[in-house]
Amino acid sequence: MRFDVTIFPENLNTAADLARAVEDHGFAGLWTSETAHNPFLPLTHAAAATQRILLGTAIAVAFPRSPMVTAQIAWDLAEQSNGRFALGLGTQVKPHIEKRFATPWAAPTPRLREYIESLRAIWANFQTNKPLRYLGEHYKFTLMTPFFKPNPIEHPEIPIYIAGVNEHLCRLAGEMCQGFHVHPFHTVRYLRELIIPNIEQGAAKSGRTRQDCALSCAIFVVTGNNADETAQNKLAIKSQIAFYASTPSYSSVLELHGLGELHVQLNELSRQGRWFEMGELISDDLLNEFAVVAPIDELADAVKARYTGLLDRVGYYMPFTPSDADKAVMWKKAAETFA
């Protein structure tokens, strides 16, 4: 199992220093996300500042970008990083695609399948000059002229990770992808009973195995240097769990545990804007199902004990902050435990 971290640089000028710190700590990988900032831009700084670590997006939202746009960005990052870039894609949910990105919505799994097929057709054209001809329902690519085609690169086999919660995207990952970003909102039971069996089912369809698709996750953790810090962290993670549990797209996780009614309650509170009350419905027992709860110097061991044999790459659902003296022990222990 490898330990990765996520960075959230508020200023691109800090991305290189953060990436160097990730590598200096001995971590295996660095991920960026598409939240308040573009996920690709920090990786150009990280690629120039590092030599060893994996660099990837967890995730970039696929559908608002043409596969041609994404293919070109990924090609440049793969070349710049000497093959250390992994393209992590997510579908997002319908309201965000339509209302935040002003992009048409379609059934996500068939569309993402075409997206991945398109990327590989485009990359094959970039690398081998194979004529570009991809004709799908959602994407059609039939034109590439020499002026717009980049040169071949040394590492053209760019790994693709996709993210998801339910069985259809798990099967797609198992069938077609090099990795799958498991959502932080999961339990061990959900991994064992839904995620992994469907990854295996998809892999078998294309003559692959579960080991051909790395499972990666930034997991919920509750920790602190003292009781007060731990209590504050507990409240924050309960609120985060409640937020995801209120979202219809993630209701299947609760339903597996016979907690469908909790989703209904949380969803109603969210519709009423009663966000601060939602975390109160998450019991300590339920918290322990979704999060690893441990003292700061024991956290890495607890994570390794829970996820060995289930996940291939792990990280904490929090930004990497090397300058935070209060978390220095936590990061040092993670580096040592997963070395």
Rosetta silent file (secondary structure, phi, psi, omega in degrees, C-alpha in Angstrom):
SEQUENCE: MRFDVTIFPENLNTAADLARAVEDHGFAGLWTSETAHNPFLPLTHAAAATQRILLGTAIAVAFPRSPMVTAQIAWDLAEQSNGRFALGLGTQVKPHIEKRFATPWAAPTPRLREYIESLRAIWANFQTNKPLRYLGEHYKFTLMTPFFKPNPIEHPEIPIYIAGVNEHLCRLAGEMCQGFHVHPFHTVRYLRELIIPNIEQGAAKSGRTRQDCALSCAIFVVTGNNADETAQNKLAIKSQIAFYASTPSYSSVLELHGLGELHVQLNELSRQGRWFEMGELISDDLLNEFAVVAPIDELADAVKARYTGLLDRVGYYMPFTPSDADKAVMWKKAAETFA
SCORE:     score description
SCORE:     0.000 S_00000001
   1 L     0.000  137.323 -179.408    0.000    0.000    0.000 S_00000001
   2 E  -111.643  149.694 -178.162    1.267    3.462   -0.907 S_00000001
   3 E  -108.159  125.124  179.142    0.571    6.724    0.843 S_00000001
   4 E  -117.129  165.465  174.664   -0.382    9.799   -1.176 S_00000001
   5 E  -130.901  160.557  175.648   -1.344   13.324   -0.235 S_00000001
   6 E  -112.539  136.886  176.081   -3.624   15.962   -1.723 S_00000001
   7 L  -114.132  147.481  178.332   -2.578   19.572   -2.093 S_00000001
   8 L  -130.369   69.460 -177.788   -4.868   22.589   -2.368 S_00000001
   9 L   -67.532  121.588  176.953   -2.582   25.488   -3.304 S_00000001
  10 L   -73.787  -23.605  179.576   -4.482   28.760   -3.017 S_00000001
  11 L  -129.681  126.502 -176.831   -1.707   30.383   -4.998 S_00000001
  12 H   -59.004  -24.868 -179.555   -0.001   28.570   -7.873 S_00000001
  13 H   -68.883  -10.974  177.533    3.319   30.011   -6.764 S_00000001
  14 H   -96.736   -8.775 -172.561    3.216   27.712   -3.716 S_00000001
  15 H   -64.548  -39.668 -178.615    2.564   24.507   -5.688 S_00000001
  16 H   -64.525  -42.930  179.777    6.226   23.736   -6.416 S_00000001
  17 H   -64.935  -39.916  177.232    7.237   24.065   -2.750 S_00000001
  18 H   -62.834  -42.611 -179.358    4.362   21.829   -1.675 S_00000001
  19 H   -64.624  -41.125  176.989    5.326   19.219   -4.250 S_00000001
  20 H   -61.164  -40.296  179.724    8.961   19.238   -3.109 S_00000001
  21 H   -65.003  -39.217  176.864    7.802   18.744    0.463 S_00000001
  22 H   -58.582  -48.074 -178.964    5.644   15.777   -0.570 S_00000001
  23 H   -67.631  -40.253 -179.780    8.629   14.154   -2.247 S_00000001
  24 H   -65.012  -31.611  177.688   11.015   15.037    0.582 S_00000001
  25 H   -70.743  -17.465 -179.103    8.686   13.412    3.114 S_00000001
  26 L    93.834   11.557  178.641    8.944   10.163    1.166 S_00000001
  27 L   -71.524  161.014 -173.535    5.314    9.978    0.068 S_00000001
  28 L   -89.485  -27.982 -174.076    4.430    8.061   -3.092 S_00000001
  29 E  -156.347  162.673  179.945    2.076   10.466   -4.834 S_00000001
  30 E  -132.386  130.225  178.997    0.460   13.876   -5.009 S_00000001
  31 E  -120.035  149.614  171.656   -3.103   14.545   -6.137 S_00000001
  32 E  -120.845  158.133 -178.185   -4.954   17.749   -6.925 S_00000001
  33 L  -126.330  160.984  176.832   -8.712   18.210   -7.048 S_00000001
  34 L   -98.689   87.448  177.014  -11.170   20.328   -8.990 S_00000001
  35 L  -117.406  -96.882  179.461  -12.794   22.362   -6.245 S_00000001
  36 L   -86.898   -8.827 -175.468  -12.100   26.104   -6.093 S_00000001
  37 L  -137.469  162.331  177.142   -9.183   25.906   -8.532 S_00000001
  38 L   -63.456  135.567 -176.613   -8.138   24.209  -11.762 S_00000001
  39 L   -80.916  -19.687 -174.183   -6.700   20.743  -11.029 S_00000001
  40 L   -86.345  -36.526 -172.352   -4.127   20.676  -13.839 S_00000001
  41 H   -59.819  -42.203  178.319   -2.225   23.929  -13.356 S_00000001
  42 H   -61.989  -25.692 -176.646   -0.554   23.023  -10.013 S_00000001
  43 H   -73.627  -23.616  173.933    0.753   19.821  -11.601 S_00000001
  44 H   -66.066  -39.188  176.407    2.841   21.748  -14.123 S_00000001
  45 H   -68.929  -42.275 -178.085    4.680   23.301  -11.161 S_00000001
  46 H   -64.799  -39.543 -179.289    4.837   19.954   -9.341 S_00000001
  47 H   -64.090  -37.095 -179.933    6.261   18.140  -12.369 S_00000001
  48 H   -73.725  -22.739 -172.856    9.066   20.678  -12.686 S_00000001
  49 H   -98.729   -6.438 -173.771    9.864   20.500   -8.963 S_00000001
  50 L  -129.996  167.568 -178.660    9.947   16.710   -8.434 S_00000001
  51 L  -126.557  -22.988 -165.498   11.624   13.608   -9.833 S_00000001
  52 L  -120.603  -42.367 -166.168    9.945   10.554   -8.322 S_00000001
  53 L   -72.848  152.244  171.338    6.368   10.896   -7.098 S_00000001
  54 E   -69.779  140.349  178.044    3.186   10.117   -9.009 S_00000001
  55 E  -123.472  129.304 -177.765    1.239   13.243   -9.978 S_00000001
  56 E  -157.572  170.017  177.137   -2.466   13.078  -10.694 S_00000001
  57 E  -102.615  134.742 -179.625   -5.911   14.622  -10.594 S_00000001
  58 L  -142.085   71.496    2.701   -8.433   13.380   -8.075 S_00000001
  59 L  -131.284  172.871  163.953  -10.416   14.424   -9.859 S_00000001
  60 E   -99.040  136.422  179.680  -10.809   16.608  -12.928 S_00000001
  61 E   -74.202  123.632 -170.400  -14.441   16.912  -14.031 S_00000001
  62 L   -75.039  -55.433 -161.400  -14.630   15.252  -17.431 S_00000001
  63 L   -65.416  -30.658  176.175  -17.767   16.327  -19.231 S_00000001
  64 L   -67.549  -14.793 -179.907  -17.343   20.130  -19.341 S_00000001
  65 L  -106.548  135.073  170.712  -14.072   19.540  -21.231 S_00000001
  66 L   -60.344  142.597  173.192  -13.857   18.095  -24.714 S_00000001
  67 H   -54.589  -29.634  177.834  -11.806   14.878  -24.711 S_00000001
  68 H   -65.693  -40.935  178.072   -9.485   16.648  -27.164 S_00000001
  69 H   -64.266  -47.346 -179.821   -8.790   19.384  -24.620 S_00000001
  70 H   -64.505  -40.113 -179.919   -8.187   16.852  -21.849 S_00000001
  71 H   -60.831  -41.697 -178.597   -6.044   14.664  -24.107 S_00000001
  72 H   -68.412  -43.060  178.112   -3.739   17.547  -24.956 S_00000001
  73 H   -60.938  -47.521 -178.734   -3.345   18.634  -21.315 S_00000001
  74 H   -62.846  -38.944  179.712   -2.628   15.066  -20.217 S_00000001
  75 H   -61.325  -44.740 -179.673   -0.127   14.575  -23.064 S_00000001
  76 H   -65.500  -41.370  179.920    1.827   17.657  -22.025 S_00000001
  77 H   -69.044  -35.942  177.290    1.841   16.646  -18.342 S_00000001
  78 H   -64.090  -40.211  178.718    2.925   13.100  -19.187 S_00000001
  79 H   -69.119  -46.121 -177.086    5.855   14.478  -21.177 S_00000001
  80 H   -62.334  -37.106 -175.885    6.810   17.081  -18.601 S_00000001
  81 L   -90.038    3.060 -176.726    6.728   14.565  -15.725 S_00000001
  82 L    57.267   45.697  174.169    8.561   11.799  -17.638 S_00000001
  83 L    83.511   17.162 -177.907    5.576    9.466  -17.389 S_00000001
  84 L   -99.381    8.258 -176.131    4.588   10.214  -13.782 S_00000001
  85 E   -97.120  135.574  173.373    1.168   11.691  -14.548 S_00000001
  86 E  -119.900  129.621 -178.994   -2.141    9.879  -13.955 S_00000001
  87 E   -90.616  108.873  176.605   -5.355   11.356  -15.340 S_00000001
  88 E   -99.863  124.531 -175.454   -8.122   11.086  -12.778 S_00000001
  89 E  -119.795  146.455  174.109  -11.603   11.835  -14.115 S_00000001
  90 E  -133.948  158.651 -176.128  -14.986   12.238  -12.452 S_00000001
  91 L   -91.111  -22.890 -169.772  -18.501   12.637  -13.764 S_00000001
  92 L    60.121  177.209 -179.019  -19.914   15.070  -11.166 S_00000001
  93 L  -104.945  161.887 -171.138  -23.665   15.113  -10.546 S_00000001
  94 H   -54.405  -47.256 -178.282  -26.375   16.424  -12.845 S_00000001
  95 H   -59.279  -37.029  179.854  -27.090   19.793  -11.122 S_00000001
  96 H   -71.970  -41.536  179.286  -23.419   20.794  -11.267 S_00000001
  97 H   -62.077  -43.591 -176.238  -22.954   19.701  -14.864 S_00000001
  98 H   -81.197  -40.603 -169.671  -26.051   21.576  -16.005 S_00000001
  99 H  -100.409  -29.993  178.800  -26.110   24.576  -13.665 S_00000001
 100 H   -91.386  -39.315 -178.237  -22.478   25.189  -12.686 S_00000001
 101 L  -101.404   -8.421 -179.065  -20.798   24.182  -15.945 S_00000001
 102 L    52.999   47.113 -178.514  -23.733   24.862  -18.328 S_00000001
 103 L  -122.104  141.062  179.640  -23.051   21.537  -20.043 S_00000001
 104 L   -61.958  146.037  178.316  -25.662   19.030  -21.246 S_00000001
 105 L   -99.691  144.254  173.233  -26.218   15.999  -19.026 S_00000001
 106 L  -147.152  165.816  178.537  -26.372   12.399  -20.235 S_00000001
 107 L   -50.022  121.855 -167.018  -26.187    9.000  -18.580 S_00000001
 108 H   -69.487  -37.691 -174.787  -22.699    9.203  -17.058 S_00000001
 109 H   -68.402  -49.413  176.382  -21.328    5.686  -17.463 S_00000001
 110 H   -60.446  -36.948 -179.539  -21.886    5.283  -21.244 S_00000001
 111 H   -68.688  -40.668  179.281  -20.665    8.826  -21.788 S_00000001
 112 H   -68.049  -34.457  174.985  -17.539    8.294  -19.682 S_00000001
 113 H   -58.004  -47.924  178.534  -16.817    5.065  -21.578 S_00000001
 114 H   -63.995  -36.055  179.746  -16.823    7.031  -24.826 S_00000001
 115 H   -60.069  -46.421 -179.805  -14.727    9.736  -23.204 S_00000001
 116 H   -65.967  -43.929  177.639  -12.027    7.198  -22.300 S_00000001
 117 H   -60.710  -39.937  178.590  -12.180    5.559  -25.729 S_00000001
 118 H   -62.740  -46.188  179.196  -11.865    8.995  -27.323 S_00000001
 119 H   -55.644  -45.552 -176.296   -8.824    9.865  -25.241 S_00000001
 120 H   -70.920  -32.364  174.921   -7.045    6.695  -26.271 S_00000001
 121 H   -66.673  -41.125  179.538   -7.920    7.205  -29.935 S_00000001
 122 H   -66.616  -44.840  179.763   -6.542   10.742  -29.772 S_00000001
 123 H   -63.688  -36.671  177.055   -3.377    9.640  -27.968 S_00000001
 124 H   -62.294  -37.832  175.772   -2.828    6.887  -30.543 S_00000001
 125 H   -65.644  -44.702  178.652   -2.964    9.567  -33.223 S_00000001
 126 H   -58.063  -43.294 -170.618   -0.510   11.743  -31.311 S_00000001
 127 H   -83.516  -41.094 -169.905    1.938    8.877  -30.819 S_00000001
 128 H  -117.373   -2.873 -176.119    1.742    6.812  -34.005 S_00000001
 129 L    67.232   17.347  173.943    0.033    9.101  -36.517 S_00000001
 130 L   -59.546  132.966 -179.110   -2.797    6.567  -36.718 S_00000001
 131 L   -53.355  136.047 -178.637   -5.699    8.304  -38.487 S_00000001
 132 L   -83.354  112.488  177.697   -8.066    9.848  -35.982 S_00000001
 133 L  -150.064   98.521  174.449  -11.476    8.291  -36.375 S_00000001
 134 E  -126.607  123.073 -177.128  -13.695    7.813  -33.362 S_00000001
 135 E  -125.205  101.588  177.455  -17.459    7.744  -33.902 S_00000001
 136 L  -120.569 -176.370  178.024  -19.594    7.435  -30.803 S_00000001
 137 L   -72.651  -38.994 -174.753  -22.974    8.666  -29.678 S_00000001
 138 L   -98.736  -29.632 -174.783  -21.557   11.491  -27.572 S_00000001
 139 L  -133.444  136.885  176.631  -18.167   12.146  -29.189 S_00000001
 140 E  -135.868  124.842  179.752  -16.968   12.100  -32.780 S_00000001
 141 E  -130.392  119.349 -176.575  -13.371   12.832  -33.782 S_00000001
 142 L  -137.869    5.598 -175.206  -12.324   12.647  -37.419 S_00000001
 143 L  -134.431  126.503  168.577   -9.892   15.511  -38.007 S_00000001
 144 L  -150.948  119.336  179.451   -6.275   16.072  -36.999 S_00000001
 145 L  -103.282  156.450 -175.977   -3.849   18.071  -39.126 S_00000001
 146 H   -55.510  -33.350 -177.529   -0.056   18.147  -38.643 S_00000001
 147 H   -63.079  -30.402 -175.657   -0.110   21.733  -37.382 S_00000001
 148 H  -102.239   -2.789 -176.263   -2.246   20.755  -34.376 S_00000001
 149 L   -93.257  124.737  176.923   -0.765   17.325  -33.604 S_00000001
 150 L   -72.356  165.146  179.560    1.853   17.158  -30.836 S_00000001
 151 L   -74.194  158.894  171.549    4.971   15.051  -31.204 S_00000001
 152 L   -59.537  155.635  179.949    5.265   11.492  -29.861 S_00000001
 153 L  -126.178  167.458 -175.724    6.475   11.200  -26.261 S_00000001
 154 L   -71.903  -31.284 -176.495    8.532    8.671  -24.336 S_00000001
 155 L  -124.435   78.330 -174.412    5.673    7.556  -22.047 S_00000001
 156 L   -82.357  -12.385 -177.823    2.451    7.574  -24.091 S_00000001
 157 L   -84.843   82.487 -175.109    0.542    5.037  -21.963 S_00000001
 158 L   -80.020  122.040  178.609   -1.123    7.533  -19.633 S_00000001
 159 L   -65.645  139.376  175.770   -2.929    5.844  -16.717 S_00000001
 160 E  -115.568  124.936  172.140   -6.591    6.737  -16.383 S_00000001
 161 E  -109.781  142.668  170.726   -8.323    6.651  -13.008 S_00000001
 162 E  -123.673  159.627 -178.398  -12.046    7.297  -12.668 S_00000001
 163 E  -114.309  151.855  177.865  -14.057    8.058   -9.558 S_00000001
 164 E  -178.302  176.719  179.353  -17.420    6.737   -8.479 S_00000001
 165 L  -124.540  -40.893 -171.189  -19.628    5.247   -5.819 S_00000001
 166 L   -98.030  175.536 -165.816  -22.011    2.842   -7.519 S_00000001
 167 H   -66.138  -32.094 -173.410  -21.554   -0.409   -9.399 S_00000001
 168 H   -66.179  -43.543  178.835  -21.644    0.820  -13.003 S_00000001
 169 H   -71.852  -31.535  174.621  -18.591    3.059  -12.733 S_00000001
 170 H   -60.664  -45.308 -179.734  -16.793    0.378  -10.717 S_00000001
 171 H   -64.774  -39.347  178.498  -17.309   -2.091  -13.569 S_00000001
 172 H   -62.313  -42.631  178.773  -16.142    0.474  -16.121 S_00000001
 173 H   -62.408  -46.170  179.867  -12.964    1.062  -14.106 S_00000001
 174 H   -60.490  -36.887 -177.620  -12.276   -2.643  -13.806 S_00000001
 175 H   -76.064  -39.094 -165.252  -12.774   -3.122  -17.521 S_00000001
 176 H  -123.984  -16.050 -166.035  -10.923   -0.112  -18.929 S_00000001
 177 L  -113.229  162.009  177.257   -8.919    1.859  -16.379 S_00000001
 178 L   -89.289  -12.272 -179.921   -5.647    1.661  -14.492 S_00000001
 179 E  -160.268  162.971  178.848   -7.174    2.988  -11.298 S_00000001
 180 E  -137.479  123.674  176.188  -10.358    3.830   -9.409 S_00000001
 181 E   -84.548  105.138  175.785  -10.746    6.681   -6.946 S_00000001
 182 E   -70.734  134.737 -179.621  -12.914    5.301   -4.144 S_00000001
 183 L   -68.242  141.468  176.441  -15.058    8.047   -2.658 S_00000001
 184 L   -54.893  -28.589  179.768  -14.164    9.027    0.940 S_00000001
 185 L   -82.390   84.630 -179.494  -17.814    8.339    1.794 S_00000001
 186 L  -153.320  168.097  171.444  -17.541    4.570    2.105 S_00000001
 187 L  -125.973  165.868  176.809  -17.290    1.811    4.684 S_00000001
 188 H   -60.237  -39.973  178.664  -15.184   -1.332    4.735 S_00000001
 189 H   -61.553  -40.135  179.257  -18.351   -3.326    4.133 S_00000001
 190 H   -64.969  -38.735  175.590  -19.132   -1.206    1.063 S_00000001
 191 H   -60.842  -47.988 -174.636  -15.635   -1.837   -0.272 S_00000001
 192 H   -70.348  -37.844 -170.570  -15.936   -5.582    0.259 S_00000001
 193 H   -97.833  -21.488 -178.861  -19.504   -6.046   -0.943 S_00000001
 194 H  -123.102  -54.140 -173.416  -19.917   -3.509   -3.745 S_00000001
 195 H   -62.284  -59.580 -172.711  -16.737   -1.765   -4.878 S_00000001
 196 H   -66.150  -44.708  177.847  -14.324   -4.687   -5.171 S_00000001
 197 H   -58.711  -36.677 -179.396  -16.769   -7.297   -6.596 S_00000001
 198 H   -77.372  -32.459  170.780  -17.820   -4.882   -9.331 S_00000001
 199 H   -60.168  -45.282 -179.889  -14.229   -3.912  -10.107 S_00000001
 200 H   -63.685  -39.575  179.861  -13.523   -7.646  -10.445 S_00000001
 201 H   -64.094  -43.751  177.922  -16.594   -8.161  -12.648 S_00000001
 202 H   -65.176  -40.543 -179.859  -15.539   -5.377  -14.991 S_00000001
 203 H   -62.264  -41.785 -178.939  -11.953   -6.628  -15.087 S_00000001
 204 H   -62.175  -31.667 -178.837  -13.056  -10.149  -16.021 S_00000001
 205 H   -61.547  -31.021 -178.220  -15.000   -8.746  -18.972 S_00000001
 206 L  -112.617   19.905  176.696  -11.766   -7.588  -20.608 S_00000001
 207 L    72.173   26.568  179.457   -9.526  -10.422  -19.462 S_00000001
 208 L  -111.618 -179.502  176.603   -8.005   -8.458  -16.610 S_00000001
 209 L  -126.271  169.289  176.509   -7.866   -8.928  -12.834 S_00000001
 210 H   -53.104  -35.058 -176.913   -8.566   -6.753   -9.823 S_00000001
 211 H   -68.741  -14.955  178.313   -4.816   -6.076   -9.563 S_00000001
 212 H   -79.535   -6.978 -178.240   -4.881   -4.295  -12.929 S_00000001
 213 L  -128.994  103.030 -177.715   -6.970   -1.488  -11.417 S_00000001
 214 E   -70.393  134.110  176.668   -5.429    0.259   -8.404 S_00000001
 215 E   -97.113  123.491 -176.429   -7.904    1.387   -5.749 S_00000001
 216 E  -124.065  145.299  178.952   -7.062    4.795   -4.319 S_00000001
 217 E  -158.396  136.671  166.175   -8.827    6.811   -1.636 S_00000001
 218 E   -91.779  105.120 -168.220   -8.402    9.893    0.522 S_00000001
 219 E   -90.728  152.514  173.489  -10.069    8.510    3.633 S_00000001
 220 E   -69.052  131.614  174.706  -11.897   10.247    6.449 S_00000001
 221 E  -133.396  147.536  175.070   -9.781   10.375    9.615 S_00000001
 222 E  -121.973  119.470 -176.864  -10.464   11.755   13.084 S_00000001
 223 L  -155.885 -178.948  178.977   -7.399   12.654   15.095 S_00000001
 224 L   169.998  162.538  178.859   -5.713   15.356   17.123 S_00000001
 225 L   -78.816  -15.739 -179.937   -2.861   16.168   19.494 S_00000001
 226 L  -155.469  178.019 -174.882   -5.268   16.317   22.436 S_00000001
 227 H   -62.845  -39.378 -178.893   -8.880   15.694   23.383 S_00000001
 228 H   -65.364  -44.923  178.754  -10.070   19.158   22.325 S_00000001
 229 H   -62.130  -42.296  179.880   -8.499   18.905   18.866 S_00000001
 230 H   -63.451  -40.928  179.555   -9.924   15.429   18.391 S_00000001
 231 H   -63.792  -40.494  178.335  -13.396   16.603   19.437 S_00000001
 232 H   -66.444  -41.518  178.741  -13.277   19.485   16.951 S_00000001
 233 H   -63.734  -39.042  179.670  -12.085   17.164   14.214 S_00000001
 234 H   -60.551  -44.920  179.653  -14.874   14.717   15.069 S_00000001
 235 H   -62.521  -40.986 -179.043  -17.534   17.389   14.624 S_00000001
 236 H   -64.964  -42.706 -178.584  -16.068   18.459   11.284 S_00000001
 237 H   -71.692  -35.841  174.885  -15.955   14.916    9.907 S_00000001
 238 H   -60.139  -40.533  178.302  -19.475   14.161   11.141 S_00000001
 239 H   -64.934  -39.062  179.337  -20.683   17.217    9.225 S_00000001
 240 H   -67.057  -42.681  177.385  -18.854   16.060    6.117 S_00000001
 241 H   -61.507  -42.885 -179.686  -20.308   12.564    6.381 S_00000001
 242 H   -62.903  -39.206  178.764  -23.788   14.046    6.865 S_00000001
 243 H   -60.568  -49.852  179.993  -23.387   16.222    3.779 S_00000001
 244 H   -65.987  -37.671 -178.525  -22.519   13.255    1.566 S_00000001
 245 H   -66.912  -20.491  179.338  -25.174   11.090    3.216 S_00000001
 246 L   -82.564  -12.486 -173.559  -27.807   13.681    2.297 S_00000001
 247 L   -88.681  125.616 -177.572  -26.949   13.461   -1.418 S_00000001
 248 H   -54.286  -34.185 -177.568  -29.097   11.029   -3.464 S_00000001
 249 H   -61.564  -24.392 -176.334  -26.097    9.919   -5.544 S_00000001
 250 H  -108.319    9.994 -174.615  -24.487    8.429   -2.420 S_00000001
 251 H   -65.420  -24.944 -177.539  -27.597    6.968   -0.784 S_00000001
 252 H   -62.768  -26.996  178.654  -26.659    3.411   -1.745 S_00000001
 253 H   -65.241  -45.178  178.530  -23.880    3.421    0.846 S_00000001
 254 H   -68.831  -38.669 -178.569  -26.381    4.017    3.646 S_00000001
 255 H   -61.858  -34.949  177.244  -28.893    1.603    2.158 S_00000001
 256 H   -59.090  -32.413 -179.271  -26.344   -1.206    2.323 S_00000001
 257 L   -94.862   11.306 -179.983  -26.257   -0.638    6.087 S_00000001
 258 L    70.154   28.754 -175.333  -30.043   -0.445    6.408 S_00000001
 259 L  -117.887   33.021  179.418  -29.915    3.320    6.973 S_00000001
 260 H   -59.359  -34.807  179.914  -32.021    4.532    4.075 S_00000001
 261 H   -65.514  -33.113  177.162  -34.251    6.507    6.437 S_00000001
 262 H   -63.321  -39.501  176.284  -31.219    8.478    7.660 S_00000001
 263 H   -59.756  -43.499 -179.601  -30.588    9.596    4.091 S_00000001
 264 H   -60.957  -43.653  179.687  -34.190   10.811    3.842 S_00000001
 265 H   -62.890  -46.405 -177.536  -33.827   12.805    7.086 S_00000001
 266 H   -68.140  -37.861  178.193  -30.530   14.360    6.066 S_00000001
 267 H   -62.360  -40.839  178.893  -31.755   15.170    2.587 S_00000001
 268 H   -65.462  -41.492  177.396  -34.761   17.008    4.027 S_00000001
 269 H   -62.573  -39.251  179.793  -32.537   19.024    6.386 S_00000001
 270 H   -65.352  -37.912  178.909  -30.276   19.967    3.481 S_00000001
 271 H   -65.223  -28.762  179.358  -33.264   21.166    1.458 S_00000001
 272 L   -87.523   -1.892 -178.897  -34.223   23.381    4.394 S_00000001
 273 L    73.039   21.198 -177.232  -30.691   24.767    4.647 S_00000001
 274 L   -94.325   58.035 -172.396  -30.267   23.365    8.161 S_00000001
 275 H   -62.013  -37.372 -173.608  -26.643   22.357    7.503 S_00000001
 276 H   -74.735  -14.980  178.069  -25.396   22.758   11.060 S_00000001
 277 H   -87.734  -17.894 -170.330  -27.961   20.307   12.433 S_00000001
 278 H   -66.020  -40.214 -178.486  -27.094   17.500   10.058 S_00000001
 279 H   -62.143  -24.224 -179.257  -23.915   16.346   11.772 S_00000001
 280 H   -67.209  -19.023  179.678  -25.854   15.735   14.978 S_00000001
 281 H   -84.372   -6.220  179.285  -27.578   12.779   13.300 S_00000001
 282 L   -93.041  109.595 -179.406  -24.236   10.974   12.785 S_00000001
 283 L   -73.907  165.078  176.323  -23.609    8.766   15.833 S_00000001
 284 H   -62.451  -37.112  178.563  -20.160    7.846   17.097 S_00000001
 285 H   -62.721  -42.743  179.563  -20.764    4.263   15.967 S_00000001
 286 H   -68.803  -37.349  176.035  -21.591    5.430   12.451 S_00000001
 287 H   -55.231  -43.108 -178.381  -18.593    7.760   12.490 S_00000001
 288 H   -68.961  -20.813  174.353  -16.354    4.770   13.155 S_00000001
 289 H   -72.945  -35.538 -174.399  -17.806    2.997   10.120 S_00000001
 290 H   -98.039  -18.686 -174.571  -16.855    5.870    7.812 S_00000001
 291 E  -133.778  151.994  171.033  -13.699    7.207    9.433 S_00000001
 292 E   -88.758  120.790 -177.518  -10.543    5.942   11.097 S_00000001
 293 E  -111.026  117.922 -176.882  -10.494    7.397   14.614 S_00000001
 294 L  -163.452  155.435  173.242   -7.113    7.298   16.355 S_00000001
 295 L   -59.019  157.390 -170.402   -4.556    9.473   18.169 S_00000001
 296 L   -61.839  -32.486 -178.837   -2.290   11.385   15.864 S_00000001
 297 L   -87.639   -4.454  178.007    0.750    9.146   16.442 S_00000001
 298 L  -112.321   -2.563 -171.561   -1.295    5.943   15.963 S_00000001
 299 H   -62.428  -47.809 -176.277   -3.342    7.036   12.966 S_00000001
 300 H   -61.240  -40.664  178.676   -1.135    5.632   10.198 S_00000001
 301 H   -64.276  -39.233  179.727   -0.983    2.201   11.842 S_00000001
 302 H   -66.548  -39.548  177.338   -4.761    2.187   12.242 S_00000001
 303 H   -63.935  -44.917 -178.989   -5.258    3.118    8.592 S_00000001
 304 H   -63.639  -39.286 -179.865   -2.866    0.412    7.436 S_00000001
 305 H   -65.725  -39.016 -177.670   -4.592   -2.184    9.603 S_00000001
 306 H   -73.029  -38.914 -166.548   -8.042   -1.313    8.237 S_00000001
 307 H  -108.239   -2.333  176.797   -7.228   -1.057    4.545 S_00000001
 308 L   -60.124  129.043 -177.867   -4.454   -3.567    3.851 S_00000001
 309 L    87.727   -8.737  179.811   -5.735   -5.875    1.120 S_00000001
 310 L  -111.510  -43.974 -179.954   -8.572   -3.476    0.245 S_00000001
 311 L  -117.151  150.711  178.916   -6.908   -0.314   -1.032 S_00000001
 312 L  -100.064  -30.386  178.802   -3.684    0.111   -2.997 S_00000001
 313 E  -134.977  131.009  179.518   -3.141    3.835   -2.404 S_00000001
 314 E  -129.225  157.645  172.868   -4.367    5.774    0.625 S_00000001
 315 E  -156.340  175.504  178.760   -4.230    9.330    1.861 S_00000001
 316 E   -98.090  144.669  179.295   -6.030   11.474    4.396 S_00000001
 317 L   -78.490   67.340  177.188   -9.087   13.552    3.528 S_00000001
 318 L  -164.271  154.329  179.709   -7.264   16.754    4.394 S_00000001
 319 E   -71.836  147.731  174.218   -4.733   18.977    2.646 S_00000001
 320 L   -74.350  121.846 -176.889   -1.024   18.307    3.097 S_00000001
 321 L  -128.546   83.079 -175.822    0.322   21.133    5.261 S_00000001
 322 L   -64.858  -20.996 -179.001    4.059   20.635    5.870 S_00000001
 323 L   -84.748   -6.088 -178.041    4.353   23.962    7.661 S_00000001
 324 L   -83.585  104.519 -176.650    1.772   22.986   10.313 S_00000001
 325 H   -62.491  -31.799 -179.047    3.830   22.054   13.368 S_00000001
 326 H   -66.128  -25.538 -178.912    0.793   20.510   15.069 S_00000001
 327 H  -102.895    3.712 -176.158    0.495   17.949   12.250 S_00000001
 328 H   -58.983  -41.013  179.888    4.213   17.292   11.827 S_00000001
 329 H   -63.366  -40.480 -178.411    4.051   14.078   13.865 S_00000001
 330 H   -62.090  -47.814 -178.827    1.110   12.842   11.782 S_00000001
 331 H   -67.886  -39.167  179.795    2.867   13.362    8.446 S_00000001
 332 H   -63.537  -42.573 -179.796    6.158   11.919    9.731 S_00000001
 333 H   -65.453  -39.606  178.773    4.402    8.816   11.037 S_00000001
 334 H   -62.781  -43.245 -179.784    2.538    8.323    7.742 S_00000001
 335 H   -61.813  -42.217 -178.409    5.785    8.556    5.787 S_00000001
 336 H   -69.645  -41.966 -174.505    7.475    5.991    8.049 S_00000001
 337 H   -67.900  -38.124 -174.902    4.525    3.576    8.174 S_00000001
 338 L  -102.139   10.319  179.083    3.953    3.427    4.425 S_00000001
 339 L   -63.084    0.000    0.000    7.588    3.611    3.321 S_00000001
